[in-house]
């Protein structure tokens, strides 16, 4: 079987893919309705929406979907055909989306529970992967959660201590050593151990989830020209180069530290399978320039497959019919590809 992205799959069975609805006030319900109508989606997977029947019913009506809503309590009860949206109901919210409702603790708790339910299903092997629609930090805070986003929540629930964020597209994959911290603190946060762990997580994911037998990795420097022999900074010499040396000793095919202004050009031209980046914008600026609409957020290091859209809740266009489902479609395709190619665990298919 060949995936929708043209890559070979190891199996022709359709994996169960759970999709958390995300923030009910954002564009999650809309892009879900649109993504499930994308040609070929039901040929490659069995998508199960984890969310709210009232909200999704309203979305089906407002965005003129021909699909009917089918409530289930277990993944194996679904119909999984293009004329039916199978939904595992976690909440029963009553929202008037025409009145621009504001976030409440109840909405925040529901939003968090969609994620918890999806992770539980994945841990129990009832679904092969979890795809997440966007949420808000405000909603999580109001729900009483101590976490700032999906990644930290899911890592805690799966008891994962070493994890990393990958942004993936057909032309470029980047992985971040540090994520949401001030630029002024990046240098003091970087350590050889943190960089080595990110390199190893990247290699393992490319082998076990992307079917790349011998990954070629690049590590970006922190400073202009990768420090230019320490003229523009010493982080390359003192922190990044030792980490690359350790990774090589562990058998990783890795180059670096490389000048950040050229490494992405070479990666896009297939010299490297992924670029390990020192901070958030170093990786996301080139990535979003190329994959703004179809980029996928992947959490590495988890015992489950988790992919996500590479955008936020977009309140400014929510419930207006303007949202683009391309990132969600690609997140679903990527989840399917990983589920069908993973070598670190048995598949979960119907």
C-alpha positions, 0 to 999 in steps of 0.5 A, a space after each residue: 500500500 502507498 500512503 497519500 504522501 506517496 510513501 510506502 507503508 508496511 501494511 494495507 490495514 487501516 489504523 484507528 486514529 484518535 483526533 482530539 477536538 481541541 478548543 471548542 471556541 477555536 477552529 478545531 471543530 471546523 478543520 475536523 469537519 473539513 479534514 474528514 471530507 478530504 478525499 482518501 482519508 477513510 481509505 487510509 485510516 479509521 478516524 475517531 473524533 474525541 470531543 463534544 457531540 453538541 459542538 461537532 453536531 453544530 459544526 457539521 450543520 454550520 459547515 454544510 457537511 453531508 456526514 451524520 454524527 455517530 456516537 460511540 463508547 469504544 473505537 471498535 463500535 465505529 462505522 468509519 465511512 466517509 458519510 459518518 463522523 464517529 465520535 467518542 463523547 467526552 463532554 456535553 457543552 452548550 455553546 452559542 458560537 455566534 455570540 463569541 463566547 469566552 473561555 470558562 473553567 468548564 470549557 477548559 476542563 473539557 478541552 483537557 479531558 479530550 486529550 487525557 482520553 485520547 492518551 488513555 486510548 493510545 496507551 491501551 492500544 485501542 487507537 494506533 495514534 493520537 492527533 490533536 487539534 489546537 488548544 489554548 494555554 488560557 483554557 488549560 490554566 482555567 481548568 486547573 492544569 499546571 501544564 502549558 500545552 499538549 506536549 507537557 501534559 502528554 509527557 506527564 501522562 505517559 511518564 516520559 522524561 525525555 521528549 522533544 518537539 519535531 516539526 515535519 514536512 515533506 521537504 524539511 524536518 526540524 527538532 528543537 533542543 529548547 522550546 518556549 523560553 526567552 531568547 536571552 536564556 537559551 545559551 545558559 540553558 543549552 548543555 551537551 547532555 540536552 543536545 545529545 538527548 535531542 540528537 538521539 531522540 531524533 535518530 530513534 524517531 526517524 528509524 522507528 517511526 519514519 522508516 529511515 534506516 540510516 538517518 543523516 542529521 545536522 546540528 545548527 550552531 547557535 551564533 552567526 557562522 556557527 561562531 566563526 572559530 569562537 569570534 562570535 561566541 563560544 557555545 559552539 566550541 564549549 557546548 555543541 561540538 562536544 555534544 556532536 562528538 558524543 553522539 558520533 561515538 554512539 553511532 549517529 551520522 551527525 554533522 555540526 555545529 553548522 552555520 544556521 544560515 546555510 544548514 536549512 538549504 542543504 536539508 531541503 535539498 536532501 543532504 540531511 533528514 533532519 536539523 537539530 536546532 538550538 531554539 524555537 525560532 531558529 527552526 520554526 522560521 525556515 520551517 514555516 516559510 516552507 510548510 506554513 499550511 501543511 506542517 505537522 507538530 510531532 512529539 518525539 520520545 513518547 510511547 505513543 504516536 502523537 501528531 498535531 496541527 502546526 497552528 493555534 486556535 485562530 479565534 479571529 476566524 473561528 466558526 466563520 468557514 475560513 479555516 484551512 484544514 491542510 495541517 490537520 490533514 497532513 497530521 493525520 497522514 503523518 500519524 497513519 504513516 508512523 502507525 503503519 511503519 513503526 518498528 518499536 511496537 505492534 500495530 493497532 489496526 482494524 
